[in-house]
Amino acid sequence: MTASDLVIRNGVIVTSADMQTADIAVTDGRITAIGKDLPSGHETIDATGLWVLPGGVDSHVHVDQPLSSGAEIADDFASGTASALAGGTTTLIGFAVQKQGSALRGAVEEMMARGTRSRCDFAFHIQVTDASDAALAELGPLAEEGHRSVKIFMTGGNRLDDAACLRTLAAAKSNDMLCCIHAENHDLIAYLTEALLRQGNTAPAATALARPEIGEREAAHRILTLAEALDAPLQIFHVSGEATAAEIAAARHRGVRAWSETCTQYLVFTEEDFDRPGMEGAKFLFSPCPRGPDAREALWARIRDHTIETITSDHSPTSFGGEKGKLHAGENAPFNKVPNGIPGLAARLPIVFNEGVTKGRIDPMRFVDLVSTAPAKLFGLWPQKGALAVGSDADIVLWDPKKQRILTNEMQQHGVDYTPYEGMETTGAPIAVWLRGIRAWEAGEVLAAPGTGRFQPRAPFPKAAVPRHPAGFDPLA
């Protein structure tokens, strides 16, 4: 019998379904056996006292993404994916953003070229900013190439109005794609921002006043209603609190094919983190905003009842200093000129584990589901990704559930000059990471070279088992 390339012995294998102490064997980048007392491999590792997890899947990541604001994403694919591996994430989904008036194909090709420097595996959501007939007609061929999700903003410079949202939802459904939504009420934000600036309230903390939860709740209700009319599947991104989660739960109760995610930052930060001396609060600006202290426990309750199925990083790293950083518009720039977004790729698994498993809010299987299996299933990557099963890619994280650390910026191994998680104490950490059987990270050192990662074409999003036409006819026919 030919020896396996790698055998990991005596670890506690944790999947979304169960935990068992067993050996796991890898050959040619795939898992070939799981069981007791497997024959030794060319390399054999004793994982006694450690857990063996499937590599993390982060389905909401901004790396190497051009911006139009004057700021700059601080991570290219090489540095961003180094951070992913340092945190136990082996597959990420970024964004190919259509330039208004331009073709979708150009945006996808640009990001595919940038992705050639990725250290981990990757895919893209196609962000539609101009829902013209010509642009939406491109979705079919792109879907056939494995791009199986679309992103819509309901606020900001790239927002779509309701008519364009309907057209995009319909086109995505017709091509077996999942639509992902940034849900906030644009006009409310604009109105409140203008009032705050007129009153001289320009500090970072004013962001929470300009982007209240009611605006997120309303936009979520509106897009869920539009999706319901078309029976179109969608995921609401970065749910910040109970009000929005309740809208999603109610829609699902009506039969709407709706899913949702929250992000690491909503589980640890509150709106009070904006209110720091000087411009320090700018380091914590992201949208939708974190809410009051009760929101965190409300989110954990919605995680436990499966209203929220995935936890992502929404890694959107803008450095604090420098001409292209958070203060690119000036050292005392008003809050509406400070780029939204924070880094968080490497911190995601350690913080979710600490806040969830270590603190007894969820069990280890649910942790694996939230950060790996559920996003892999939702976005057409499973069982190749997000699984520890014979035939799956050998994306493996050796995890120490008892390892205590204090998070630092250096530990994140990204291209950003700060981390908002600086000084946070966590229990549970990666020890080593393999990508398709390749040792990619270990003991603080990134081992996978730029270009190790591969584009992952994804399967069609499944159609509804029984077509429903709430409007009384099929508007997509």
Backbone torsions as a table, in degrees:
resi	resn	phi	psi	omega
1	MET	NA	132.4	178.4
2	THR	-71.9	134.2	-178.8
3	ALA	-70.4	146.7	175.2
4	SER	-68.0	156.9	175.7
5	ASP	-66.8	-39.3	-175.0
6	LEU	-145.3	136.8	170.8
7	VAL	-129.3	126.7	174.5
8	ILE	-106.1	117.9	-172.5
9	ARG	-103.0	146.4	163.3
10	ASN	66.0	15.1	175.7
11	GLY	-84.7	160.1	173.5
12	VAL	-87.7	107.2	-178.7
13	ILE	-79.8	119.8	-177.5
14	VAL	-113.8	119.8	173.8
15	THR	-118.3	-177.2	177.8
16	SER	-71.6	-11.5	-175.9
17	ALA	-106.2	-34.3	-174.5
18	ASP	-161.8	176.8	174.7
19	MET	-129.8	135.1	178.0
20	GLN	-151.8	145.8	173.9
21	THR	-86.6	119.6	-175.5
22	ALA	-161.9	174.1	174.3
23	ASP	-98.9	155.9	177.5
24	ILE	-135.2	131.3	-176.3
25	ALA	-113.8	145.1	-176.5
26	VAL	-131.6	133.5	173.3
27	THR	-142.3	134.8	177.9
28	ASP	53.2	38.0	172.4
29	GLY	83.9	0.1	-179.6
30	ARG	-125.2	156.3	176.2
31	ILE	-75.8	127.0	-175.8
32	THR	-111.6	-19.2	179.9
33	ALA	-161.4	146.4	171.5
34	ILE	-135.9	125.7	-178.3
35	GLY	174.1	-173.8	-179.7
36	LYS	-90.0	142.7	171.2
37	ASP	53.6	46.0	176.2
38	LEU	-68.5	149.9	177.0
39	PRO	-59.0	149.3	178.9
40	SER	-62.0	153.9	177.4
41	GLY	-106.8	-177.6	175.0
42	HIS	-58.9	-33.1	170.5
43	GLU	-127.4	130.7	179.0
44	THR	-126.8	130.6	-177.5
45	ILE	-119.7	131.4	175.4
46	ASP	-89.5	113.4	-177.3
47	ALA	-104.1	25.1	179.2
48	THR	-54.3	129.7	-179.9
49	GLY	85.6	-4.3	-179.2
50	LEU	-114.0	161.9	176.0
51	TRP	-103.6	150.6	176.2
52	VAL	-115.9	116.9	-175.8
53	LEU	-116.8	154.0	168.5
54	PRO	-69.9	146.6	178.4
55	GLY	-55.2	143.5	179.9
56	GLY	-65.5	147.0	174.5
57	VAL	-119.7	113.5	-179.4
58	ASP	-106.4	108.8	-171.7
59	SER	-93.7	18.1	179.9
60	HIS	-152.4	89.5	-173.1
61	VAL	-140.1	133.2	175.4
62	HIS	-109.8	104.9	174.1
63	VAL	-131.5	144.1	174.7
64	ASP	52.5	36.0	-173.6
65	GLN	-105.8	120.6	179.3
66	PRO	-61.4	141.1	176.4
67	LEU	-117.9	156.7	179.6
68	SER	-109.2	2.7	-172.0
69	SER	-85.6	-12.3	-171.2
70	GLY	101.8	-15.7	173.4
71	ALA	-89.2	178.6	-176.4
72	GLU	-145.7	133.6	171.6
73	ILE	-62.3	126.4	-171.2
74	ALA	-82.2	-10.0	179.6
75	ASP	-110.7	123.9	165.1
76	ASP	-85.4	-175.6	-177.5
77	PHE	-64.2	-35.1	-177.8
78	ALA	-66.2	-47.2	-177.8
79	SER	-77.6	-39.2	-179.7
80	GLY	-63.1	-40.7	-179.1
81	THR	-79.5	-21.1	168.6
82	ALA	-62.3	-42.6	178.0
83	SER	-65.0	-39.7	177.7
84	ALA	-57.6	-50.2	-178.5
85	LEU	-63.7	-36.6	179.7
86	ALA	-63.3	-22.8	178.8
87	GLY	-103.1	3.7	179.0
88	GLY	91.0	12.0	176.4
89	THR	-96.2	127.2	-177.7
90	THR	-112.6	-10.5	176.8
91	THR	-140.5	133.9	176.5
92	LEU	-131.9	156.3	174.3
93	ILE	-118.2	116.1	178.5
94	GLY	-99.0	-154.1	-173.1
95	PHE	-135.2	135.7	169.4
96	ALA	-109.6	107.2	-169.9
97	VAL	-97.6	119.4	176.8
98	GLN	-65.8	131.1	169.7
99	LYS	-77.2	133.9	-175.8
100	GLN	-56.6	129.2	-178.2
101	GLY	86.5	-2.8	-178.1
102	SER	-110.1	172.3	-178.6
103	ALA	-79.2	151.6	173.2
104	LEU	-65.5	-37.1	-175.3
105	ARG	-56.3	-41.2	-179.1
106	GLY	-62.6	-40.4	179.2
107	ALA	-65.4	-41.9	-179.8
108	VAL	-66.0	-45.0	-178.6
109	GLU	-63.6	-38.1	178.0
110	GLU	-62.3	-44.9	-178.4
111	MET	-72.3	-32.8	175.3
112	MET	-62.5	-38.6	178.1
113	ALA	-66.4	-41.7	178.2
114	ARG	-64.6	-34.7	-177.8
115	GLY	-67.4	-11.2	178.8
116	THR	-65.2	-12.6	177.2
117	ARG	-99.1	9.5	-177.3
118	SER	-71.5	140.2	176.6
119	ARG	-91.4	-17.4	177.6
120	CYS	-124.9	171.9	-177.7
121	ASP	-74.6	156.4	-169.6
122	PHE	-154.3	161.7	172.7
123	ALA	-150.6	-179.6	-177.0
124	PHE	-136.8	143.3	160.2
125	HIS	-87.2	140.0	176.1
126	ILE	-92.6	114.9	-179.2
127	GLN	-90.2	115.9	179.6
128	VAL	-88.9	121.1	177.0
129	THR	-113.0	-12.2	-179.0
130	ASP	-143.1	98.2	-172.2
131	ALA	-85.9	56.4	176.9
132	SER	-76.1	162.9	176.9
133	ASP	-57.5	-42.1	-177.3
134	ALA	-64.9	-42.4	-179.0
135	ALA	-67.1	-46.3	-177.8
136	LEU	-66.9	-27.6	176.6
137	ALA	-66.7	-20.9	178.4
138	GLU	-74.1	-17.6	-174.8
139	LEU	-62.6	-36.6	-179.1
140	GLY	-58.2	-56.5	178.6
141	PRO	-61.7	-37.5	179.3
142	LEU	-66.7	-37.6	176.6
143	ALA	-62.8	-40.3	179.2
144	GLU	-63.3	-25.0	178.0
145	GLU	-85.4	0.2	174.5
146	GLY	105.2	5.6	175.5
147	HIS	-90.6	105.7	-165.5
148	ARG	-119.1	24.3	176.0
149	SER	-149.4	151.8	-177.0
150	VAL	-125.7	145.8	178.0
151	LYS	-115.6	137.7	176.4
152	ILE	-126.2	132.7	167.1
153	PHE	-99.8	133.8	174.7
154	MET	-99.0	-0.5	176.1
155	THR	-143.9	166.7	178.8
156	GLY	90.6	179.7	-175.6
157	GLY	-66.4	-22.9	-179.6
158	ASN	-104.4	21.1	-175.9
159	ARG	-69.5	156.1	171.1
160	LEU	-110.9	140.5	173.7
161	ASP	-78.0	178.2	-174.1
162	ASP	-60.6	-39.9	-179.4
163	ALA	-62.9	-42.8	179.3
164	ALA	-69.5	-35.0	175.5
165	CYS	-61.5	-43.8	178.8
166	LEU	-60.7	-44.5	-178.9
167	ARG	-63.5	-39.1	-178.5
168	THR	-73.0	-41.9	175.5
169	LEU	-57.5	-43.6	-179.0
170	ALA	-65.6	-43.3	-179.4
171	ALA	-66.3	-40.0	178.6
172	ALA	-63.7	-45.3	179.6
173	LYS	-61.1	-42.3	-177.8
174	SER	-62.5	-24.7	-178.7
175	ASN	-107.6	20.0	177.2
176	ASP	55.4	47.2	178.7
177	MET	-117.5	153.4	176.4
178	LEU	-97.8	134.3	179.6
179	CYS	-97.0	129.3	179.8
180	CYS	-110.9	138.5	-166.0
181	ILE	-125.6	130.0	162.1
182	HIS	-93.4	107.9	-171.3
183	ALA	-106.1	103.9	168.8
184	GLU	-149.1	149.8	-178.2
185	ASN	-81.0	109.9	-174.0
186	HIS	-63.5	-46.1	-175.4
187	ASP	-67.0	-36.1	176.7
188	LEU	-64.2	-44.6	178.4
189	ILE	-60.4	-45.3	-179.4
190	ALA	-62.1	-43.5	-178.8
191	TYR	-64.0	-47.5	-178.4
192	LEU	-68.2	-36.8	178.1
193	THR	-62.6	-46.1	179.1
194	GLU	-59.0	-42.4	179.9
195	ALA	-65.6	-42.8	179.7
196	LEU	-63.7	-43.7	179.3
197	LEU	-65.5	-39.1	179.1
198	ARG	-62.1	-32.9	-179.8
199	GLN	-88.2	2.3	178.1
200	GLY	79.9	15.5	-179.9
201	ASN	-93.1	89.0	-170.7
202	THR	-113.8	-5.0	-175.2
203	ALA	-67.2	159.7	179.5
204	PRO	-52.3	-34.3	-178.2
205	ALA	-61.7	-22.0	179.8
206	ALA	-67.8	-16.6	178.3
207	THR	-56.0	-40.7	-179.3
208	ALA	-64.8	-30.6	177.3
209	LEU	-74.8	-33.1	-178.2
210	ALA	-78.7	-22.9	-175.9
211	ARG	-126.1	65.1	-176.1
212	PRO	-70.7	161.5	-178.3
213	GLU	-62.4	-28.6	-179.7
214	ILE	-60.9	-32.6	178.1
215	GLY	-70.8	-34.6	175.3
216	GLU	-69.4	-43.9	-179.8
217	ARG	-60.3	-45.7	-178.2
218	GLU	-63.5	-45.3	-178.4
219	ALA	-64.9	-38.7	177.1
220	ALA	-62.1	-44.9	178.1
221	HIS	-59.5	-41.6	-176.4
222	ARG	-67.2	-47.0	-177.6
223	ILE	-71.0	-32.7	175.6
224	LEU	-64.8	-36.2	177.7
225	THR	-66.7	-43.0	178.3
226	LEU	-63.9	-42.5	178.5
227	ALA	-64.6	-37.4	178.7
228	GLU	-62.4	-39.6	-180.0
229	ALA	-63.6	-28.3	-178.5
230	LEU	-103.6	-3.7	-170.9
231	ASP	52.3	44.9	-178.2
232	ALA	-100.8	134.8	179.3
233	PRO	-76.0	147.1	178.4
234	LEU	-155.0	159.3	170.7
235	GLN	-123.1	131.0	173.3
236	ILE	-86.4	121.4	179.3
237	PHE	-75.9	159.6	170.5
238	HIS	30.9	64.8	175.6
239	VAL	-68.1	127.3	-171.6
240	SER	-100.3	-15.9	-176.4
241	GLY	-169.3	-173.9	-172.4
242	GLU	-66.2	-37.3	-175.0
243	ALA	-59.6	-46.4	179.2
244	THR	-70.3	-42.0	179.2
245	ALA	-59.9	-37.5	179.3
246	ALA	-65.4	-36.3	176.5
247	GLU	-63.4	-40.7	-179.9
248	ILE	-66.9	-44.3	179.7
249	ALA	-61.6	-41.5	179.9
250	ALA	-65.6	-40.5	178.9
251	ALA	-64.4	-42.2	179.1
252	ARG	-64.0	-36.1	177.1
253	HIS	-62.1	-30.6	177.8
254	ARG	-80.6	-7.2	179.7
255	GLY	102.9	4.6	178.1
256	VAL	-68.5	136.9	179.3
257	ARG	-82.7	77.6	-174.2
258	ALA	-119.2	137.0	174.8
259	TRP	-125.8	168.4	179.9
260	SER	-152.9	156.5	174.6
261	GLU	-126.9	155.3	160.1
262	THR	-121.3	178.4	-175.1
263	CYS	-126.8	159.7	-177.6
264	THR	-49.1	-44.9	-172.1
265	GLN	-63.5	-30.3	179.8
266	TYR	-72.7	-14.9	-179.0
267	LEU	-91.0	-8.1	-178.8
268	VAL	-130.3	-27.1	-177.0
269	PHE	-102.4	158.5	171.7
270	THR	-129.8	175.1	179.7
271	GLU	-61.7	-20.1	178.4
272	GLU	-66.6	-21.1	179.2
273	ASP	-69.1	-19.0	174.8
274	PHE	-69.6	-28.5	-169.2
275	ASP	-91.4	67.3	179.5
276	ARG	-113.3	163.3	-175.3
277	PRO	-57.7	143.8	177.1
278	GLY	57.3	-129.4	179.9
279	MET	-103.0	13.1	179.9
280	GLU	-58.8	-30.9	178.6
281	GLY	-60.8	-23.0	179.5
282	ALA	-62.7	-24.9	179.0
283	LYS	-66.0	-16.4	-174.5
284	PHE	-112.5	8.6	-177.2
285	LEU	-76.5	120.9	171.7
286	PHE	-151.2	161.3	-177.8
287	SER	-137.3	148.9	-7.8
288	PRO	-53.1	159.9	-176.2
289	CYS	-74.0	155.1	166.6
290	PRO	-66.4	154.6	-175.0
291	ARG	-107.8	-158.8	-179.1
292	GLY	-71.2	174.3	-174.6
293	PRO	-62.8	-25.4	-179.9
294	ASP	-74.1	-17.7	-175.3
295	ALA	-64.7	-33.4	-175.4
296	ARG	-64.8	-46.7	179.2
297	GLU	-68.7	-32.5	176.4
298	ALA	-63.8	-39.1	177.8
299	LEU	-65.6	-41.9	178.3
300	TRP	-62.7	-36.0	176.5
301	ALA	-64.0	-39.7	178.7
302	ARG	-73.3	-25.5	171.6
303	ILE	-68.0	-43.3	-178.1
304	ARG	-67.9	-32.6	179.8
305	ASP	-90.8	6.7	173.5
306	HIS	70.3	14.6	166.1
307	THR	-61.9	-40.3	174.6
308	ILE	-103.8	121.2	-174.2
309	GLU	-102.9	-22.0	-175.2
310	THR	-136.0	152.8	173.2
311	ILE	-124.1	120.1	-177.6
312	THR	-114.2	176.0	178.1
313	SER	-94.2	-24.4	-166.7
314	ASP	43.0	43.8	179.8
315	HIS	-57.6	112.0	-179.8
316	SER	-138.5	79.1	-163.5
317	PRO	-88.2	111.4	169.4
318	THR	-114.3	125.4	-179.9
319	SER	-61.8	156.8	179.1
320	PHE	-76.7	-44.8	-179.5
321	GLY	-95.1	176.6	176.0
322	GLY	91.3	162.4	-176.1
323	GLU	-67.9	-20.3	-178.4
324	LYS	-110.5	15.7	-174.4
325	GLY	-95.5	-161.6	-177.8
326	LYS	-57.2	-32.9	-175.7
327	LEU	-104.2	30.2	-177.8
328	HIS	-62.0	-25.0	-179.7
329	ALA	-91.0	5.7	178.6
330	GLY	128.6	153.8	-175.4
331	GLU	-66.6	-23.4	177.3
332	ASN	-122.5	38.5	-177.8
333	ALA	-61.6	145.4	175.6
334	PRO	-64.3	156.0	-173.1
335	PHE	-54.8	-32.8	-176.5
336	ASN	-76.6	-5.4	176.1
337	LYS	-105.1	1.0	177.9
338	VAL	-92.0	125.0	-178.9
339	PRO	-59.2	136.0	173.7
340	ASN	-78.1	151.0	173.9
341	GLY	120.4	145.6	178.1
342	ILE	-136.6	157.9	174.8
343	PRO	-78.4	154.4	-179.8
344	GLY	-174.8	9.9	-175.5
345	LEU	-59.9	-51.6	-175.6
346	ALA	-73.3	-21.8	-176.4
347	ALA	-84.8	-13.9	-169.5
348	ARG	-59.6	-61.1	-176.7
349	LEU	-61.9	-46.7	179.7
350	PRO	-59.5	-39.9	-178.1
351	ILE	-74.1	-42.2	178.9
352	VAL	-63.3	-39.4	177.7
353	PHE	-64.2	-46.4	-178.0
354	ASN	-63.1	-48.6	-177.0
355	GLU	-74.1	-28.1	-176.6
356	GLY	-95.0	-64.5	-173.5
357	VAL	-78.0	-51.5	-176.7
358	THR	-60.1	-37.7	-178.1
359	LYS	-90.8	5.6	171.4
360	GLY	78.0	17.6	180.0
361	ARG	-82.1	-30.4	178.2
362	ILE	-141.3	165.4	177.1
363	ASP	-94.5	169.6	-176.8
364	PRO	-60.0	-34.7	-180.0
365	MET	-65.6	-40.2	178.2
366	ARG	-66.2	-36.7	175.4
367	PHE	-57.3	-49.8	179.5
368	VAL	-60.4	-40.2	179.7
369	ASP	-62.4	-46.4	-175.4
370	LEU	-64.7	-40.0	-172.1
371	VAL	-100.5	-5.9	-175.0
372	SER	-141.4	-63.9	-169.7
373	THR	-71.2	-48.4	-177.4
374	ALA	-60.9	-47.0	176.7
375	PRO	-63.8	-34.6	177.3
376	ALA	-63.3	-41.5	178.9
377	LYS	-68.2	-45.5	-175.5
378	LEU	-63.8	-35.7	-173.9
379	PHE	-106.3	21.8	168.2
380	GLY	75.7	25.3	-179.7
381	LEU	-105.2	-15.6	-176.1
382	TRP	-86.1	144.7	4.5
383	PRO	-92.2	9.1	177.3
384	GLN	-63.0	-39.6	178.4
385	LYS	-117.7	160.1	175.7
386	GLY	74.6	15.4	-175.8
387	ALA	-139.5	148.7	166.0
388	LEU	-114.5	91.0	-176.0
389	ALA	-150.0	153.7	178.0
390	VAL	-58.7	127.6	-178.3
391	GLY	98.7	-18.5	178.4
392	SER	-75.4	156.7	173.2
393	ASP	-58.3	142.4	180.0
394	ALA	-82.9	62.8	171.6
395	ASP	-92.1	104.8	-167.5
396	ILE	-131.2	137.3	175.2
397	VAL	-118.9	122.1	171.6
398	LEU	-87.5	119.1	-167.0
399	TRP	-122.1	133.6	174.9
400	ASP	-101.8	107.3	-175.4
401	PRO	-71.8	-10.1	-177.0
402	LYS	-110.2	-3.3	-175.5
403	LYS	-70.7	124.8	179.6
404	GLN	-100.4	135.7	-179.7
405	ARG	-141.3	158.8	167.0
406	ILE	-111.4	118.9	-174.5
407	LEU	-69.3	136.9	176.3
408	THR	-131.3	164.6	178.9
409	ASN	-65.3	-40.1	179.4
410	GLU	-58.9	-36.0	-178.6
411	MET	-65.1	-24.2	-176.4
412	GLN	-74.7	-23.9	175.6
413	GLN	55.5	36.3	177.0
414	HIS	-107.5	-175.1	-178.2
415	GLY	-98.5	18.5	-173.7
416	VAL	-103.4	151.2	-176.3
417	ASP	-88.7	7.8	176.6
418	TYR	-159.8	164.0	166.5
419	THR	-129.8	135.4	176.5
420	PRO	-68.3	-11.8	-178.6
421	TYR	-93.8	10.8	-178.7
422	GLU	-53.1	129.2	175.5
423	GLY	83.8	-1.7	-179.3
424	MET	-74.6	132.8	179.3
425	GLU	-90.3	129.2	-179.6
426	THR	-131.9	152.9	171.9
427	THR	-119.2	128.2	-175.3
428	GLY	107.0	122.9	-175.1
429	ALA	-157.6	152.2	173.7
430	PRO	-71.3	145.8	176.1
431	ILE	-107.7	-40.0	178.1
432	ALA	-154.1	152.7	-176.9
433	VAL	-135.2	133.8	174.0
434	TRP	-116.7	138.4	174.3
435	LEU	-115.7	114.1	-176.4
436	ARG	48.5	43.5	177.2
437	GLY	81.6	-3.7	178.8
438	ILE	-93.2	127.8	177.0
439	ARG	-67.2	114.5	-170.0
440	ALA	-106.2	-25.3	-179.8
441	TRP	-157.4	140.7	176.9
442	GLU	-160.7	133.3	171.2
443	ALA	51.4	43.8	175.9
444	GLY	85.3	1.9	-178.1
445	GLU	-115.8	126.5	174.9
446	VAL	-79.6	121.6	-175.7
447	LEU	-104.9	-24.4	179.7
448	ALA	-76.7	128.4	-179.4
449	ALA	-79.6	156.0	171.3
450	PRO	-54.4	133.6	-177.4
451	GLY	100.1	-7.5	177.2
452	THR	-67.8	-34.5	-178.5
453	GLY	-69.2	153.7	179.7
454	ARG	-126.7	145.0	171.6
455	PHE	-64.2	137.6	-178.4
456	GLN	-112.9	98.6	173.9
457	PRO	-64.2	142.2	-171.3
458	ARG	-115.2	156.4	-178.1
459	ALA	-75.5	156.3	176.6
460	PRO	-58.4	144.5	174.1
461	PHE	-71.0	131.5	-173.8
462	PRO	-64.2	141.6	177.3
463	LYS	-76.5	161.1	175.7
464	ALA	-63.3	142.8	-179.9
465	ALA	-65.5	-38.7	179.8
466	VAL	-124.9	110.3	-179.0
467	PRO	-59.0	135.6	176.1
468	ARG	-120.6	139.7	179.4
469	HIS	-129.2	82.8	-175.5
470	PRO	-58.6	-25.8	-178.8
471	ALA	-76.9	-5.6	178.9
472	GLY	96.3	-5.1	175.6
473	PHE	-155.3	171.4	-179.9
474	ASP	-92.9	102.4	-177.8
475	PRO	-70.2	-11.2	-179.7
476	LEU	-92.6	-6.1	-176.3
477	ALA	-70.0	NA	NA
